[in-house]
Amino acid sequence: DFSAKSVAVVLRNSCLMSQTIDTASSSSDPLSSPRGYTAAIAAADLAQSLLRLELVDVERRWAEEHASLLNQLARKDETIWQLAQQVTTMVPPAAFALRPERPARMG
């Protein structure tokens, strides 16, 4: 798994690399030279690529979890349907009438 920490490490290492590449520069800022800037851009591109890979991984895991939850829901729906079918076969048909039958009037 990728993480923001790994991206930060890549960026830090890249900046350190750009400092060592550009030792001839009199400035202490590694981004002040063309080579330092190029190295920083390369590090940013690498970090962006890592973040994209992490996003793809997160989206894949989310899709798997979503599919799993949908399967669980479908199984629960099936169980409820089966229980409802069992109950309806045990109930006498008159119980489903709109109105109960009135008893015959006496008298």
NUDO-460105 format. One record per residue (C-alpha): residue number from 1; residue in three letters; x negated, y, z. Coordinates in steps of 0.02 Angstrom, whole numbers. Example, Ala and Ser with C-alpha at 12.3 -4.5 7.8 and 13.67 -1.06 7.14 Angstrom:
2
(site 1 "Ala" (-615 -225 390)) (site 2 "Ser" (-684 -53 357)) 
//
This chain:
107
(site 1 "Asp" (0 0 0)) (site 2 "Phe" (-54 175 -38)) (site 3 "Ser" (-37 315 88)) (site 4 "Ala" (-63 500 105)) (site 5 "Lys" (-214 459 213)) (site 6 "Ser" (-296 365 69)) (site 7 "Val" (-263 513 -46)) (site 8 "Ala" (-341 631 82)) (site 9 "Val" (-494 519 92)) (site 10 "Val" (-510 520 -97)) (site 11 "Leu" (-497 710 -102)) (site 12 "Arg" (-624 731 39)) (site 13 "Asn" (-746 611 -43)) (site 14 "Ser" (-724 699 -209)) (site 15 "Cys" (-762 868 -132)) (site 16 "Leu" (-916 795 -48)) (site 17 "Met" (-966 722 -216)) (site 18 "Ser" (-943 890 -301)) (site 19 "Gln" (-1054 970 -169)) (site 20 "Thr" (-1193 846 -202)) (site 21 "Ile" (-1172 862 -390)) (site 22 "Asp" (-1189 1049 -382)) (site 23 "Thr" (-1335 1070 -262)) (site 24 "Ala" (-1413 1200 -377)) (site 25 "Ser" (-1273 1322 -340)) (site 26 "Ser" (-1316 1455 -213)) (site 27 "Ser" (-1138 1466 -151)) (site 28 "Ser" (-1079 1355 -10)) (site 29 "Asp" (-908 1337 -92)) (site 30 "Pro" (-908 1183 -205)) (site 31 "Leu" (-765 1253 -308)) (site 32 "Ser" (-861 1409 -358)) (site 33 "Ser" (-960 1317 -492)) (site 34 "Pro" (-893 1239 -652)) (site 35 "Arg" (-949 1065 -600)) (site 36 "Gly" (-869 1082 -429)) (site 37 "Tyr" (-708 1141 -508)) (site 38 "Thr" (-710 995 -631)) (site 39 "Ala" (-739 872 -489)) (site 40 "Ala" (-597 949 -390)) (site 41 "Ile" (-480 935 -540)) (site 42 "Ala" (-531 754 -563)) (site 43 "Ala" (-498 721 -379)) (site 44 "Ala" (-327 804 -391)) (site 45 "Asp" (-286 698 -544)) (site 46 "Leu" (-339 542 -451)) (site 47 "Ala" (-236 592 -300)) (site 48 "Gln" (-86 623 -412)) (site 49 "Ser" (-108 452 -491)) (site 50 "Leu" (-117 371 -320)) (site 51 "Leu" (40 462 -265)) (site 52 "Arg" (131 406 -422)) (site 53 "Leu" (81 226 -387)) (site 54 "Glu" (141 245 -208)) (site 55 "Leu" (306 317 -269)) (site 56 "Val" (329 171 -390)) (site 57 "Asp" (295 50 -246)) (site 58 "Val" (419 138 -132)) (site 59 "Glu" (552 139 -269)) (site 60 "Arg" (523 -47 -302)) (site 61 "Arg" (542 -89 -117)) (site 62 "Trp" (698 20 -105)) (site 63 "Ala" (775 -67 -256)) (site 64 "Glu" (738 -238 -180)) (site 65 "Glu" (818 -187 -14)) (site 66 "His" (967 -111 -105)) (site 67 "Ala" (993 -272 -203)) (site 68 "Ser" (980 -373 -44)) (site 69 "Leu" (1111 -265 42)) (site 70 "Leu" (1227 -280 -108)) (site 71 "Asn" (1209 -470 -101)) (site 72 "Gln" (1250 -470 85)) (site 73 "Leu" (1403 -363 53)) (site 74 "Ala" (1461 -479 -86)) (site 75 "Arg" (1442 -630 29)) (site 76 "Lys" (1542 -543 165)) (site 77 "Asp" (1678 -497 39)) (site 78 "Glu" (1685 -679 -17)) (site 79 "Thr" (1699 -738 164)) (site 80 "Ile" (1840 -615 198)) (site 81 "Trp" (1929 -670 39)) (site 82 "Gln" (1914 -854 87)) (site 83 "Leu" (1979 -821 263)) (site 84 "Ala" (2125 -722 193)) (site 85 "Gln" (2167 -866 75)) (site 86 "Gln" (2163 -990 220)) (site 87 "Val" (2278 -881 324)) (site 88 "Thr" (2403 -859 183)) (site 89 "Thr" (2417 -1047 158)) (site 90 "Met" (2457 -1069 343)) (site 91 "Val" (2592 -935 350)) (site 92 "Pro" (2769 -987 296)) (site 93 "Pro" (2827 -900 137)) (site 94 "Ala" (2970 -814 229)) (site 95 "Ala" (2843 -714 327)) (site 96 "Phe" (2798 -623 166)) (site 97 "Ala" (2976 -565 131)) (site 98 "Leu" (3004 -378 128)) (site 99 "Arg" (3139 -391 259)) (site 100 "Pro" (3175 -535 373)) (site 101 "Glu" (3334 -629 333)) (site 102 "Arg" (3480 -572 436)) (site 103 "Pro" (3564 -706 535)) (site 104 "Ala" (3744 -745 489)) (site 105 "Arg" (3867 -634 575)) (site 106 "Met" (3966 -718 709)) (site 107 "Gly" (4147 -683 731)) 
//
